[in-house]
Amino acid sequence: MTRTLYLFCSAAPPVFDVARVIEDAQARGWDVCLGLTPSAARWLEPSLDGAVRERRVRAQRAGPGPPG
């Protein structure tokens, strides 16, 4: 059975520890999906690595209409 952790972060200093949190959760068997506010995404863009990018990171709100 797969366990999924949906982690949503905003632009506040603790967001800089999100990679460590994700790695810890993955080591415990969780599949992690990360959601970021646009500001948090700008803060983290230079440091997002393969472990964080493994699942889609949503930083922008989806517009109306069918998913794309």
C-alpha positions in Angstrom: 0.0 0.0 0.0 1.3 3.4 -1.0 1.0 6.2 1.5 0.9 9.7 0.1 1.9 12.9 1.9 0.7 16.2 0.4 2.9 18.9 1.6 1.9 22.5 1.0 4.4 25.3 1.7 4.3 29.1 1.7 7.0 31.7 1.7 8.2 31.6 5.3 11.7 30.7 6.6 10.8 27.1 7.5 10.3 26.4 3.8 14.1 26.2 3.4 14.0 22.9 5.3 11.4 21.3 3.0 14.0 19.1 1.1 15.0 17.5 4.4 11.4 16.9 5.4 10.7 15.3 2.0 13.8 13.1 2.2 12.9 12.0 5.7 9.3 11.2 4.7 10.5 9.2 1.6 12.9 7.2 3.8 9.9 6.2 5.9 8.0 5.0 2.8 5.9 8.0 2.0 5.2 9.2 -1.6 5.5 13.0 -1.3 3.7 15.6 -3.4 4.8 19.1 -2.9 2.7 22.2 -3.4 4.3 25.7 -3.2 2.9 29.2 -3.3 4.4 31.2 -6.2 6.6 33.1 -3.7 7.8 29.9 -2.1 8.6 28.5 -5.5 10.7 31.6 -6.3 12.6 31.2 -3.0 13.3 27.5 -3.6 13.8 27.4 -7.4 17.7 27.5 -7.2 17.8 24.7 -4.6 15.1 22.3 -5.9 16.9 19.0 -6.6 16.0 15.6 -8.1 14.5 14.3 -4.9 12.1 17.2 -4.7 11.4 17.2 -8.5 10.6 13.5 -8.5 6.9 14.4 -8.3 5.3 17.4 -9.9 5.6 20.6 -8.0 2.6 22.9 -8.4 3.5 26.6 -7.9 0.8 28.2 -9.9 -3.0 28.0 -9.6 -4.6 26.1 -12.4 -6.8 28.1 -14.7 -10.4 27.3 -15.7 -11.1 24.6 -18.2 -9.8 21.0 -18.6 -6.5 20.1 -16.9 -3.5 20.4 -19.0 
